[in-house]
Amino acid sequence: MAKDNSFGIGTLSIHGGQEPDPSTGAVMPPIYQTSTYAQEAPGKHKGYEYSRTHNPTRNALEKSLASLEKGNYGMAFGSGLAAIDAVMKLLKPGDEVIATNDLYGGSYRLFTSIFAKWGLVFHFIDLSNEEEVRAHINDNTRIIWAETPTNPLLKIFDIRKLAAIKDEFDLMLVVDNTFATPYLQTPLDLGADIVMHSVTKYLGGHSDLVMGALVVKDEDLAGQLYFIQNASGAICGPMDSFLALRGIKTLHVRMQRHCENAEAISRFLISHPAVKKVYWPGFPGHNGHEIANKQMRGFGGMLSFELKNDSIDKAFALVSSLKVFTLAESLGGVESLAGHPASMTHAAIPREERLKAGLSDSLIRLSVGLEDSKDLIRDLDAVLKTAME
Ligand code: P1T
């Protein structure tokens, strides 16, 4: 479908960047399960030489991602971390990155255990504090790395404000848009240079693949990232590309229900006597609520909470006793998941760093799925009763 910025997210989810397959008219891009392509003479081919560089199924997905994120170029990778890895390879030893101090534990581990060894310098700070952001900028600073909403505390950062700072100092702003998805927020429209995704989550939407993506507007930046994608080779395969494309077709419908269910559960939890605090950006008391209202089109399907009886044992018992929620890492699938970030998804972050960022030992994270909300609430109610004993 020709690029048209006036189409809504539903139309773009289904048709964005997509054409019927030119050889057969197939409405879904076929799974081109091939590593290589016949050439008529050396260098004379139909645009495809080798599947690390180009594959028609992956290219269809990359066009869909670019269209959804209001960018011009999309790149799909073998995982979200592989996409982050590609961004870091734009840098050279001595370059500095200012990153949110509340972020996925695997991103933190990649930064501190791999790229710090290669001479990149990372500062993990509260990106909502403009003074602190400015205080960390120096001649070596290259990237501001934001997740918004953050994983797992659902902090919200003002993308427009961060974009103004990066413009002032000629930096790059990267937004990990995994939690929001383009249904709720399009960071390139707000001034970001690169949007990053763990496609594993809401874009794929069915917990059946691991994949990452980048989307950019700028041609030169796209050229550098395509070079890294091909040269480092962390691409995703055609079967997974097909599954992601199929998942994306229902993104708008799923996200609407994820948002409704997360709201119902947040409201239930906040009024429950066993619950101390609920982290969900839809509450007026949430310190990012005003910004979320301005830059997002809903509050998403993720929330976290702490129990009044603030013990790690109670948190463990709770997440282990749920019946409809599954205790598991990951998020964004149709099924509801519960997790304990301190021991699971964020265990790679040293305890004192976690506590400084506000991630307590007893925090419980929920990825609210598409089940009937009354069944999810009943499940939580039963285990919360035990938590009060
Ligand atoms: O798992 P992978 O596809 O490599 O994506 C990494 C990643 C990047 N960014 C964010 C915000 C993420 O949440 C993740 C992966 N997160 C989980 C597995 C999790 O349970 O939080």
Residues whose N, C-alpha, C, O or C-beta is under 5 A from the ligand:
A	BS01	P1T	S79 G80 L81 Y104 N151 D176 T178 S198 T200 M211 E329 S330 L331 T345
